[in-house]
Amino acid sequence: MQRLYDFLRRHPTWVDSFWAVVLLGMSVAVGAIDPDYANDMNETAFVAISLALCLSIALRRSMPEKMLMLAAAAGFAQLILDVPRIPADFAMLVVIYTVAANGARWASWFALGGGLCAASLAQLRWTTEGTGMLGNAVLAVVLTVPFALAWVLGDSLRTRRAYFAQLEERAARLEREREAQAKVAVAAERARIARELHDVVAHNVSVMVVQADGAAYVLDAAPDQAKKALETISSTGRQALAEMRRLLGVLRTGEHKEVGEYVPQPDVEQIDDLVEQCRVAGLPVDFKIEGTPRPLPSGVELTAYRIVQEALTNTRKHGGPNTGASVRLVYFDDGLGLLVEDDGKGAPHELYEEGGADGQGHGLIGMRERVGMVGGTLDAGPRPGGGFRISALLPLKPAH
């Protein structure tokens, strides 16, 4: 049965042709069985009109507008040639339904108007004797109902198809938007990871270079200091590898949940370790905390840590010899304030903006991106009398 059903769906014209032949046979049978009915009609016109109406059924799907015109012409010919109602007239209902469902909009309205007029014209042409004017009017209204229902059913099918097509289009659009949002999210995540890698590499490698130079300088004169510097290089390298492994693990898997398998994200509490690391590397840093420390959103804590890390890295790279720095953390009721200053006499402000003497880093651009992500503000520039100042305010709730 399923194969038969699939075959019929693939060949709808064959199905329509079958029913057209059945309807033609019924019309011919009525004319042959009822002698009074046959004597009242023009046989040639009867055959021609029956064939035209049945043909309109056979080709209704492939040419709905043309078959509507054919059925309308056959109906007018039936009125003019005085061919009484025949079974083939049922084709008009089928054609009206088809045009309302699949035809052009003008053809649908034409079918509706023709269907509403057909029954009234036929009742006027072939009045029922003994029913009077009122009875014929009632019959005309009753016979009009099937034509109206045929059009309503067809138009409802058209509306339903349009509704489902709209749903499919909307679903496809949402899917495209979801894919676009996913691509944007991936790009943003990769940009974040790039910033993280920059901060990790710039800071830790800078510390390792300074310690390596110091170890080479005092290797013969002070072996203990050289050993201590090598230990600092080793621990700093391990820390850098751990953080890079965590970030590259995200790139490799593409899943945030696996970040926890590596080193946790730095927070405000680790700034003290960062400052101590800079002191060991030879940069005097004065670190103070004002206000009452309390837990902050992870994004704010990570941003604060990276700003301090980047600022101290730039101080070591561009501050020049005998440079000192200070770091202030201020806990406000509605946010966290950062102030990082140095008294260096090294590179100009433009190199800080570019992120390094080679102009290849992120520098203040990366800082501003990080602060903007949490809805904060950043102010950076030279200090009066020399040095550089970076001030940031990180709110607890991002600004909308």
ABEGO torsion letter per residue (X at the ends): XAAAAAAAAABAAAAAAAAAAAAAAAAAAAAAABAAAAAABBAAAAAAAAAAAAAAAAAAAABAAAAAAAAAAAAAAAAAAGBBBBAAAAAAAAAAAAAAAABBAAAAAAAAAAAAAAAAAAAAABBBBGAEAAAAAAAAAAAAAAAAAAAAAAAAAAAAAAAAAAAAAAAAAAAAAAAAAAAAAAAAAAAAAAAAAAAAAAAAAAAAAAAAAAAAAAAAABAAAAAAAAAAAAAAAAAAAAAAAAAAAAAAAGBAAAAAABBBBBBAAAAAAAAAAAAAAGBBBBBBBBEBBBBBBAAAAAAAAAAAAAAAAAAAAAAEBGBBBBBBBBBBAAEBBBBBBBABABBBAAAAAAGEAAGABAEAAAAAAAAAAAGBBBBBEBBBGEEBBBBBBBBABBBX
